[in-house]
Amino acid sequence: MSVNKNLQASPRGEALGPDHTARRACLGVFAASALLAVACARAQAAAEPLPVFVSLLPQKQVVERIGGDAVKVDVLVLPGQSPATYDPTPQQMVALAKAAVYFRIGVPFENTWVPKIQQAHPKLTIVDTRQGITLQPMGGHDHDHDHGAKPQAGAASKAPVNLDPHIWTSPPLVKQQAATVRDALIALRPAERARFEAGYARYAAELDALDADLRRLLAGKAQRRFMVFHPAWGYLASAYGLEQLPIEVEGKEPSPQALARIIDRAKAEGIRVIFVQKQFSRTAAEQVARAIGGEVLAIDPLAEDFVGNTREVARALASALR
Ligand SMILES: [Zn+2]
């Protein structure tokens, strides 16, 4: 990546490197010779990969499937870190200076950090991958979320609505995010349009196959509710006709009274498995599991392999539901 040291950013955050120089030269020679134009296209194809940042690990797969060798993806929130409270490292802040684009997704640490990142790197293109997606409220009226999005400005409703940020756990929504990524990559490097469109088409087909698998795995279950500690699966649940029952209350462990109500609910619903994720304590989940004679099972909403992991999650859900 030494070539990138001397690169400047254009107003759209585009790297002005060998790639750009080649393009400028191409414009000059295009009319003169079709052969030279072909050579120029090759020079552009061999350009340095676009340096890309994303917030979360599952987004890395989306960008890499679409961009292939034409992108180099860095992730801000590393494994084991919380998207609610993450602080980018000084090294990440420096590396962002060289990025062509940062795909944000709407997790809470971005509320603090996106303005700082934009201020430090005014020419960096920041693309919001929530575009085209309707955010839904966090499920459960008394279940607030420690990292829920702020209510939409100008919302008519007086009651504050916490919007669910976990849009990266649902195959149909990831497909929408992939289309946003494809369009942004094409805008940054139009010479690679065909590659990005083909990468998107392949990934979209993978996501469609995943969607079909989930429909098949989760169809025919009379029981539609599952219990989780942290409610990260709201969009996946909506997409497949399920409902998550969170143990966490307002982003915290439940009080003894709340825990007693949750145990009653788990019994009434015939719950057998309590789902947890490694980023959160499993104490309350274990208490519920003991009380109902059930088990605690970890599933991961922040795994890097979105497609493979989501298939595993669906199998776990399918075996937990009657
Ligand atoms: Zn979460």
Boltz pocket constraint, residues with backbone or C-beta under 6 A from the ligand:
constraints:
  - pocket:
      binder: B
      contacts: [[A, 147], [A, 166], [A, 230], [A, 231], [A, 232]]
      max_distance: 6.0
